[in-house]
Amino acid sequence: MMEMVEIGNSSEWVIKVQENVDKMDNSKEVEFWKKRSIYRIPDSVININNKKAYKPQLVSFGPYHHGEEHLKSMEGHKERVLLHFLKRSKKPLNLYVQSLSNLVKDLKESYDLLEDFHVWNDYAFLKLMILDGCFMLEVLRTATQTLDDYAHNDPIFSDHGKLNIIPYIRRDMLMLENQLPFSLLCNLIAIENDKDDDERKIINLVLKFNNLTTTGEMNEKSLHILDIFRKSLIWQDPKTQLSHGIDKDGGYQEEIIRSAMKLNEAGIQLKKSKSNSLKDITFKRGSLKLPTLVVDDTTESMFLNLIAFERFHVGAGNEVTSYLSFMDDLIDNANDVSLLQSKGIIQNAIGSDKAVANLFNSLSKDVTLDQNMNLDQVRYKVHRYCKKSWNEWRANLIQTYFRNPWAILTVIAAILLFSLSILQTIYTVYPYYHPRQNSSSPPPPPPPNS
């Protein structure tokens, strides 16, 4: 006979679980996960890449890195900036507190795993949101406004600060764990201006601060600065977007295309796209067009955080991850970078072509890819083009004999010399087989009689 195992307080656990089962509501679950947009990146991801790429180095925004020792020096500046913000807005702090108090729950729910931070009661969290939100707005305004109420030698908002401090704040503002909900920024400005401000104005402020331009509307609701930054990188004019067909088998086979140097040897021309959208990658009539990308010291951190956002936010898409995987295929070594740079596709601000190659080879480490119809189509067309031997033979001919004007002149001279030799031979041999008949000349004399 089987003995029953006694578990202390098991009945309480069973009852509690059953109560939760009875309360389950799928619609509420959808809304719960829908509010999440700012994520803690697990160590399993951080340890694969450069750990510093995910951690702010100068300033914290939001709860995840607040209070860390190396970031404390900026907390005093936040208090000072709040005073400037309030004085310019001519609104009391209490008005901001009262107006935002109803949003605390929604703001908290923007953060994943915030329940791990037990210190964040509503008052402490609201204080953090106001301090960090006002500081972020003031930093963003440096792109379009001259903030005259700050001292000319202010460590952040002077010309000196804009050159030496703001760029590092900009880098920290593009880290997934260092985001503030976009709704917070919208509400702060709405209170400041006594009206519901157009979200588009704030989006334009973010774009100008990051030296980005997007002429079209972003239809989906913005979540935070990193989300706006990502959308600007992949935005395309709907009029220029390609329609994606399928092959006779109903889809594209997954192909890994050759490196840039090998594509060049196969006769494929590498050219700049008309736009800088990461989605503007096309292949037509032997030309592979790619957007121009500036690679500098912030590129690694920026792309790793964009990949992390696409990985953890359901529905974000995979356009940035797919682009980086495509570039990883194109770039094997420094020679590929050098070729892409000569075509204007990569602008290398790091200095070393090898360093750029290593960067792209590491960015796609341990990522999973969903189907991307545009890039799958490009891969398929490039692969099919390279399989035709005539294209490679023609490319070898051009690269061997037509790489410079002197080589072209040499080939032309050789062809002319060969043609003249043939003509001379024909001119010499032709009369022997076809003697000229002269009708006016007298007939030859008869042979003598023997």
Long-range contacts (C-beta under 8 A, 24 or more apart in sequence): 32-109, 33-314, 35-106, 35-109, 35-110, 36-109, 36-110, 36-111, 36-112, 36-313, 37-110, 37-179, 37-181, 37-223, 37-224, 37-227, 37-313, 38-62, 38-64, 38-110, 38-111, 38-112, 38-176, 38-177, 38-179, 38-181, 38-223, 38-224, 39-112, 39-113, 39-176, 39-177, 39-308, 39-309, 39-312, 39-313, 40-64, 40-112, 40-113, 40-177, 41-176, 41-177, 41-308, 41-312, 45-308, 45-311, 45-366, 48-365, 48-366, 49-304, 49-362, 49-363, 49-365, 50-300, 50-301, 50-304, 52-301, 53-175, 53-300, 53-301, 53-304, 53-305, 54-175, 54-176, 54-177, 54-301, 54-304, 54-305, 54-308, 55-175, 55-177, 56-172, 56-175, 56-177, 56-178, 57-168, 57-171, 57-172, 58-165, 58-168, 58-169, 58-171, 58-172, 59-135, 59-169, 59-172, 60-132, 60-172, 60-178, 61-132, 61-135, 61-136, 61-172, 61-173, 61-178, 61-179, 61-180, 62-111, 62-128, 62-132, 62-177, 62-178, 62-179, 62-180, 63-111, 63-114, 63-117, 63-120, 63-125, 63-128, 64-111, 64-177, 64-178, 65-177, 65-178, 66-128, 77-135, 77-155, 77-156, 78-131, 78-132, 78-134, 78-135, 79-131, 81-134, 81-135, 81-138, 81-156, 82-130, 82-131, 82-134, 82-135, 84-138, 84-147, 84-149, 84-150, 85-134, 85-137, 85-138, 85-192, 87-149, 88-149, 89-191, 89-192, 91-191, 91-192, 93-130, 95-191, 96-130, 96-188, 96-191, 97-126, 97-130, 99-187, 99-191, 100-126, 100-129, 100-130, 100-184, 100-187, 100-188, 100-191, 101-126, 103-183, 103-184, 103-187, 104-129, 106-181, 106-183, 107-181, 107-183, 107-184, 110-181, 110-183, 110-223, 110-224, 112-312, 129-180, 129-184, 130-188, 132-180, 133-180, 133-184, 133-185, 133-188, 134-188, 136-173, 136-180, 136-185, 136-225, 137-185, 137-188, 137-189, 139-166, 139-169, 139-170, 139-173, 139-209, 140-205, 140-206, 140-209, 141-205, 142-166, 142-209, 143-205, 143-208, 143-209, 144-205, 144-208, 170-209, 170-210, 170-298, 171-298, 171-301, 171-302, 173-225, 173-226, 174-210, 174-225, 174-226, 174-229, 174-298, 174-301, 174-302, 174-305, 175-226, 175-301, 175-305, 176-226, 176-305, 176-308, 176-309, 176-312, 179-223, 179-224, 179-225, 179-226, 180-224, 180-225, 181-223, 181-224, 182-221, 182-222, 182-223, 182-224, 182-225, 182-227, 182-228, 203-228, 207-232, 223-313, 226-305, 226-306, 226-309, 227-309, 227-316, 229-302, 229-306, 230-306, 230-309, 230-310, 230-316, 230-320, 233-277, 233-278, 233-306, 233-320, 234-277, 234-278, 234-279, 234-317, 234-319, 234-320, 235-277, 236-275, 236-277, 236-279, 236-280, 237-275, 240-274, 240-275, 240-280, 241-279, 242-282, 242-374, 242-377, 244-373, 244-374, 244-377, 245-377, 247-380, 252-376, 252-377, 252-379, 252-380, 253-380, 254-376, 254-379, 255-379, 255-380, 255-382, 255-383, 256-329, 256-379, 257-326, 257-329, 257-330, 257-379, 257-382, 257-383, 257-386, 258-329, 258-382, 258-386, 259-329, 259-330, 259-331, 259-332, 259-333, 259-336, 260-330, 260-331, 260-336, 260-339, 260-340, 261-332, 261-335, 261-336, 261-339, 263-288, 263-330, 263-382, 263-386, 264-339, 264-395, 265-392, 265-395, 265-396, 265-399, 266-385, 266-386, 266-391, 266-392, 266-395, 267-385, 267-391, 267-392, 267-394, 267-395, 267-398, 268-382, 268-385, 268-386, 268-391, 270-339, 270-340, 270-343, 270-345, 271-343, 271-345, 272-343, 272-344, 272-345, 278-319, 278-320, 278-323, 279-319, 279-323, 279-374, 281-323, 281-326, 281-374, 281-375, 281-378, 282-378, 283-378, 283-381, 283-382, 283-385, 286-385, 286-391, 288-378, 288-382, 290-330, 290-340, 290-345, 291-345, 292-344, 292-345, 292-346, 292-347, 293-345, 293-346, 293-347, 294-347, 294-349, 295-346, 295-347, 295-348, 295-349, 295-350, 295-356, 295-359, 296-349, 296-350, 297-349, 297-350, 299-359, 300-359, 300-362, 300-363, 303-363, 304-363, 307-363, 307-367, 311-367, 318-369, 318-370, 318-372, 319-372, 321-364, 321-367, 321-369, 322-369, 322-370, 322-372, 322-375, 323-375, 324-360, 324-363, 324-364, 324-367, 325-364, 325-367, 325-369, 326-375, 326-378, 326-379, 327-360, 328-360, 328-361, 328-363, 328-364, 331-356, 331-357, 331-360, 331-361, 332-357, 332-361, 333-357
